Amino acid sequence: MEARKHKFPFEALVPATPQQRTLLNRYPLFFRAARYPGTHPSNLGSWGITCGPGWYPLVEQAARSIETELRHCLYQLKAVDLLTSVERRMQNIPASEALGDLGWEMHPDALIPFCAEIGNRKDELYIHITAGYLEDSAVWSRIRLAATTAQRLAKSVCERCGASGRSNFWNEHIYCPGCDPEKDKLTK
């Protein structure tokens, strides 16, 4: 068997930074789309993390909380009724209350939630998470809270260096004065 040349499949097109590789490897459940894009088609699997490194600490904070929730979701598989429900789904047998299934039918494509995209969208940190079969509404609420907290905090953090920053209308990014590539346009 030939060894893989790239650690993540997207690196065949876009090389990952060491900081990005560390982040993706540290939270393997949440960022599994980066390693398995065929199973979890997504922008994360195609391009990696596309926001600047200044936001990585915020992404990591969210990923740490979400990874804990995902591990709890997998722990639930020790319950026989849930395991049987998942096995029926794998056999393409629809969930049924009569069969004792829990009936979480929102997202049949993933067993547990995964990160589908992290990037900058119109000067905001964008974290897209695809829901999964095993999370209930309380788990989903905690996952969304972790992501939205990072997104809210990013509104005042430079995307490049992590210092205090602000949005400017001309380039749709959040930069500190030292990182803003357009700063000279204001003084001319």
C-alpha positions as CSV (number, residue, x, y, z in Angstrom):
1,M,0.0,0.0,0.0
2,E,1.4,3.4,-1.0
3,A,1.8,6.0,1.7
4,R,-0.4,9.1,1.3
5,K,1.6,12.1,0.0
6,H,-0.7,14.6,1.7
7,K,-1.9,14.5,5.3
8,F,-5.3,15.9,4.2
9,P,-6.8,15.4,0.8
10,F,-7.4,19.1,0.2
11,E,-3.6,19.7,0.4
12,A,-3.2,18.3,-3.1
13,L,-4.6,21.7,-4.1
14,V,-4.1,24.0,-1.1
15,P,-1.3,23.4,1.3
16,A,-2.3,23.6,5.0
17,T,-0.2,25.6,7.4
18,P,1.3,23.8,10.4
19,Q,-1.1,25.7,12.7
20,Q,-4.1,24.5,10.6
21,R,-2.9,20.9,10.5
22,T,-2.5,21.0,14.3
23,L,-6.0,22.3,14.7
24,L,-7.5,19.8,12.3
25,N,-5.7,16.9,14.0
26,R,-6.5,17.9,17.5
27,Y,-10.3,17.6,17.0
28,P,-10.7,14.6,14.7
29,L,-14.4,14.1,15.2
30,F,-15.4,17.7,14.5
31,F,-13.0,18.2,11.6
32,R,-13.4,14.7,10.1
33,A,-14.6,16.2,6.8
34,A,-11.1,17.5,6.2
35,R,-9.7,14.0,6.3
36,Y,-12.7,12.1,4.7
37,P,-14.2,14.4,2.1
38,G,-15.7,11.5,0.2
39,T,-17.8,10.6,3.2
40,H,-18.5,14.2,4.3
41,P,-18.5,16.4,1.2
42,S,-17.9,20.0,2.3
43,N,-15.9,23.1,1.7
44,L,-13.7,22.1,4.7
45,G,-12.9,18.9,2.9
46,S,-12.1,20.7,-0.3
47,W,-10.2,23.8,0.9
48,G,-9.4,23.4,4.6
49,I,-10.0,26.3,7.0
50,T,-10.2,29.4,5.0
51,C,-10.2,32.1,7.6
52,G,-7.0,33.8,8.8
53,P,-4.8,32.5,11.6
54,G,-5.8,35.3,13.9
55,W,-9.2,33.6,14.3
56,Y,-7.7,30.1,15.0
57,P,-7.8,30.5,18.8
58,L,-11.5,31.2,18.6
59,V,-12.1,28.3,16.3
60,E,-10.1,26.1,18.6
61,Q,-12.2,27.2,21.6
62,A,-15.4,26.3,19.8
63,A,-13.9,23.0,18.4
64,R,-12.8,21.9,21.9
65,S,-16.4,22.3,23.3
66,I,-17.9,20.7,20.2
67,E,-15.5,17.8,20.3
68,T,-16.6,17.1,23.9
69,E,-20.2,17.0,22.8
70,L,-19.4,14.7,19.9
71,R,-17.6,12.3,22.1
72,H,-20.6,12.2,24.3
73,C,-22.8,11.5,21.3
74,L,-20.6,8.5,20.4
75,Y,-20.7,7.3,24.0
76,Q,-24.5,7.0,23.6
77,L,-23.9,4.1,21.2
78,K,-23.4,1.9,24.3
79,A,-27.2,2.0,24.7
80,V,-28.6,-1.0,22.9
81,D,-31.7,0.7,21.7
82,L,-29.8,3.5,20.1
83,L,-27.2,1.1,18.6
84,T,-30.0,-1.0,17.1
85,S,-31.7,2.2,15.7
86,V,-28.4,3.1,14.0
87,E,-27.9,-0.4,12.7
88,R,-31.4,-0.3,11.1
89,R,-30.5,3.0,9.4
90,M,-27.3,1.5,8.1
91,Q,-29.5,-1.2,6.5
92,N,-31.8,1.5,5.0
93,I,-34.7,0.6,7.3
94,P,-36.5,3.9,8.2
95,A,-36.7,4.8,11.9
96,S,-39.9,3.8,13.6
97,E,-41.3,4.4,17.0
98,A,-42.9,1.0,16.9
99,L,-39.4,-0.5,16.5
100,G,-38.1,1.5,19.5
101,D,-36.1,4.0,17.4
102,L,-35.6,7.4,18.8
103,G,-36.6,8.9,15.5
104,W,-34.0,11.6,15.0
105,E,-34.5,11.9,11.3
106,M,-33.3,15.5,10.7
107,H,-30.0,14.6,9.0
108,P,-29.6,11.0,7.9
109,D,-26.3,11.5,6.2
110,A,-24.1,11.9,9.4
111,L,-24.1,9.9,12.6
112,I,-22.8,12.8,14.6
113,P,-22.4,16.5,13.6
114,F,-19.3,17.6,11.7
115,C,-17.8,20.9,10.6
116,A,-18.6,21.5,6.9
117,E,-16.9,24.9,6.6
118,I,-14.8,27.5,8.4
119,G,-14.0,30.8,6.7
120,N,-14.6,34.5,6.4
121,R,-18.0,35.6,4.9
122,K,-18.4,39.3,4.6
123,D,-16.1,40.2,7.5
124,E,-17.5,37.6,9.8
125,L,-16.2,34.2,11.0
126,Y,-18.4,31.6,9.4
127,I,-18.7,28.1,11.0
128,H,-21.1,25.8,9.2
129,I,-21.9,22.6,11.1
130,T,-23.9,19.7,9.6
131,A,-26.2,18.1,12.2
132,G,-26.2,14.3,12.8
133,Y,-28.4,11.5,13.8
134,L,-27.3,11.1,17.4
135,E,-27.5,14.6,18.7
136,D,-30.7,15.7,20.5
137,S,-31.9,19.3,20.7
138,A,-29.9,20.0,23.9
139,V,-26.6,18.8,22.4
140,W,-27.3,20.7,19.2
141,S,-28.0,23.9,21.2
142,R,-24.7,23.5,23.0
143,I,-22.9,22.9,19.7
144,R,-24.5,26.0,18.1
145,L,-23.7,28.1,21.2
146,A,-20.0,27.2,21.0
147,A,-19.9,28.2,17.3
148,T,-21.9,31.4,17.7
149,T,-19.8,32.5,20.6
150,A,-16.7,32.2,18.5
151,Q,-18.4,34.0,15.7
152,R,-19.5,36.9,18.0
153,L,-16.0,37.2,19.5
154,A,-14.4,37.3,16.1
155,K,-16.2,40.5,15.2
156,S,-13.5,42.4,17.2
157,V,-10.4,40.3,16.5
158,C,-8.0,40.8,13.6
159,E,-8.3,37.8,11.3
160,R,-4.5,37.9,10.5
161,C,-2.8,38.3,13.9
162,G,-5.5,37.9,16.6
163,A,-5.1,41.5,18.0
164,S,-8.0,43.8,18.6
165,G,-9.5,44.7,15.2
166,R,-12.5,46.2,13.5
167,S,-14.4,45.8,10.2
168,N,-13.9,48.1,7.4
169,F,-16.3,48.5,4.5
170,W,-13.9,48.2,1.6
171,N,-12.4,44.7,2.0
172,E,-14.8,42.7,4.0
173,H,-12.3,41.5,6.6
174,I,-11.6,42.4,10.2
175,Y,-8.0,43.8,10.7
176,C,-6.1,45.6,13.3
177,P,-4.4,48.9,12.1
178,G,-1.1,47.1,11.6
179,C,-2.5,44.3,9.4
180,D,-5.0,46.3,7.3
181,P,-3.7,46.2,3.7
182,E,-5.9,49.1,2.8
183,K,-4.8,51.5,5.7
184,D,-2.8,53.7,3.3
185,K,-5.8,54.4,1.2
186,L,-7.4,56.3,4.1
187,T,-4.5,58.7,4.4
188,K,-4.0,59.5,0.7
